[in-house]
Amino acid sequence: MIGRTVAASVGAAVLALGVAASSAGAWAPADSATVHPGIQTFTNGAQCTANFVFSDGTNTYLGQAAHCSGTGGNTETNGCSAQSLPDGTQVDIGTGHPATMVYNSWNAMKRVGETNADVCAYNDLAVLRLDPADVPNTNPSIPFWGGPNGTNTSGTQAGDEVESYGNSELRGGVTALSPKEGKSVGDDGNGWSHTVYTVTPGIPGDSGSAFIDATGKALGILSTVAIAPLAGSNGVGDVGKEVAYMQAHGGPGANIVNGTEAFTGPLSPL
């Protein structure tokens, strides 16, 4: 686990995923927004990185990893047994207006008695409802890369390009290493997780970071850092499946919002 704990997986039928469109003028400019993918979140002192902006047409949400509110150790990675702070927990997003954790996949899986091993291992999504005062200062674009411009529904194959943006406090505010570019090693857990290598690897505090594919589509959420068998690799939970699980198991009917900034594409062949 990169933040507090790790991720999980899902074996329920995947719902059709929409992507909330961002209408012109509805969002703050990307270069001045105070809430956006990539900002730091603090849940009971645990620092993680926000992933995507979500909307259900009424409320606006920010995503983080479910394990960011975990109450156990970093080796407790099974979301069906590991414990989390309850829904309703306040999360500091640095604006002076705490966001409210209204959905956590670990809590949801325990409520419904989830038994699918892939779901339990890789389903690692929490959504934070923004305070109304923060919504006008929000932009859904991923820093440096732009996008997302849809949701990946086909997974990855070995060698596929991926991009991310981490914001660990361990970097002391230096953002030069925040943009990450890398390759997928392929999918695990029946498509619920993608093993990736990036330059540089994710570190504690990057947990929850958004991953996008080579076309700018939302791919996943950073959950784990591996020591073995692939040292330095990261586990990325499939965000399409995680959102479908949320919508089917008591979470808000929210979808990922498209960025206002165009996806820039890979920097260079890796």
N, C-alpha and C positions, 0 to 999 in steps of 0.2 A: 504494500500500500504506500502511496506517495504522500498522503496527508496524514490521516490518523489510522486508517485501516485500508480495506481494499474494495473490490467490486463483486458483482454477481451476474446472473444470466436469466433468460426467460424462455419458457417452453410453451407459452400460450400462443394462440393464433395471433399473428401480427395484423393490427388494424391498418386500414388505409391511412397513410400519413399525408396530411396537407402541410403546407408551409405558409405561414401567415405573411401576406404581402405587406411591404412597408410603403405606404402611400406618401407621395411627395409632400414634404412639409410636416409630416407627422412626428419626426424624430429630430433631436438636437443634432447640430453639425458634428460629424465624427471627430473633428479636431478639437472640439471644445466640450464634448459630452463628459460628464463626470461618472456616469454609469454605462458600462459596455462590457462585452466579453474581454477577459484578460485582467480585470481589476482584482485586487486581493479581497478575500472574504475572511472573516474571523468568527468562528463558532465556538463559544466557550473557550476562547484562547487559541484554538487550532486554526492555523492559516492555510487557506487553499486559494485556487485561482478560479474565477467564474468562467463558465463556458459560453453558452448561447443565451440570447434574449428570447423569451417566449411570450405569446399573447393568446388569450381566449376571446378577444374582442371586447372584453370588459376590463380585465386586469392585465398588468404587465408583470412579467416574472423574469428572474435571473436564475440560471442553472448553476449548481455546483455538484460535486460528488456526494453521494449519500454518506460515504465513510468519513466525510469531514466533520460530521456530528457524532461519530462513533465514540462510545464510552469505554471501550476495551483497549487492548494493545494493538500494535501495528501488525501482528501476525494473525489477528482475528479478521479473516477475510471472507467468511461465509455469511452473506447477508441474511440468511434464514435463521442463523443462530447468534450472530454478533449483535450486540445491543447498540442502540442509538438514542440520542436525546429525542424527546417527543416532538411530534408535529406541533407547531405553534411556537417553537423556539425562535428567539430573536437573533438575528445574524447581523454583525457589524459590516457594512460595505463601504465605510469610510466617508459617508456623506453627512453624518449626523442624524440620519433617519434610518433606524434599523429596519431591515427587511424581515419578513416572517416566513419561516420554513413551513409551507403548507402541504408539502408532499415529500416523503422520503421512501425510496424503494425498499430499504431494509425494514422499515416499520410496516409497510404495506404487505411485504411477503410474509411476515410473521402473522399479521392479521388474517390473511387468507389461508395460512397453512401451506405455503408453497413447498413442493417436494422435488421439483425438477432440478437436478444437480447443476445444469448449465445456468438456469435462472439464478439459483442461489449463489453461484460463483461469480457472476459477471454483471448483474443488474445493479448499477451503482449511480443512481440519479436522484438528486433532490432539487426541488424548485422553490425559490424564494419569492414571495409576493412583494413587489416594491411598494413603498409608501407613495401615495399619490403625489407628494411633493417632489419625488425623484423622477417621476415619469417624464416630465418635460425636458429633463436633462439627460435622457437616455438615448443611446444609439446602438443598433444591433450589429454593427460591422466589427469584424475581427481585426485588431490592430495589425499593422504591417501588411497583412495578406489581403484584406478585404473579404467580401463574402460574409456569410454563406449565401449560396444561390440555389437552394434546394436541399434535399436530404438523400444521401446515398442509400439505395435499397439493394445493392448487388454485392456488398462486401468488398474484400480485397483479395488479390492474389500476390504471391511472392514477387517482389520487385516493384509493386505499385507505389507511386509517389504519394507522400502525405506531408501535410504542413500543420504546425501548431504554434501556440503562443503561450508560454508559461510565465508566471510572475512571482516566483518564490522570494520571500523576504530574505532568504539566505544570500541573495545576490546583492543585498545592501542598496537597492535602488538602481543598480546598473542594468539598463535594459538591452544592452547590445546582444546579450545571449538569450533574450526572451523569444525572438522568432526562431522556430525550429523547423528544419527540413529533413526528411528522411524517407525510408522505405518500409513497406510492410513485409513481414516474413510470411504472412498468410493468416487465415482465420482459425480461431479455436472455438470450442464450446458450441458447435453447430451454428456458427456465425454470430455468436453473442460477444465475441472478443476478437480483437485484431492485435497481433504481436508486431511491434514496430521498433525500428532503430532510428534515432534522430541525432542530428548534430546541433546542439549537444543533447545528451539524454535528459529526460525529466528528472527532477530532484524533489525532495520533500518541500512542499509549498506549491509545487506546480500541479498537485492533484486537482482534478476537475477540469483541467484545461481542455478547450475545444480542439478537436482534430478535424481537418477537412481533407478531402481527397484531391487528386490532381486537377479536377475540374471545378473545385471550389464548393462542392457539396458537403454538407455537414456529415461527418463520418462517425465520430465518437467522442468519448470523454476519457481523459487520462485517469487510470485507476491504480495501476501497480508498477513498481520497478522490480525487475527480476535480477536475482543473483545467480540462479541456476534454473534450467540448463543453459539459458542464453543470457549471460551476464551483460548488464547494461541495456537490455531491451526493456520496453515498456508495454504494459497491457492496456489496451484502449477498448472500453465497453462500447458496443454498438448503440448509438444514440437513437436510431430509428426504432429498434426493438424496445429500448428503454422507454421511449415516449409512448409507444403502443401499449406497453404494460401499464404505465401510469394512467392512460386514458381508460383502460379496462378495469382498473382496480382502485377506484375511489379518488384518483388525483384529478386535478383540473383538466378540462378539455382543451388544453393549450398546445400550440404548435410552435416550432422554431420560426423566428422571424428572419426574413431575408435581410442581408446587409444593404446599406445604402451606397456603400463603396464597392466598385467592381473588383472582383478577384484578380489579383495581379499575376497568378501563375507561379510555377516553380522558378527559383532564382537561376539554377543551373543544373545540368544533368549530374546526378550523383552516382 
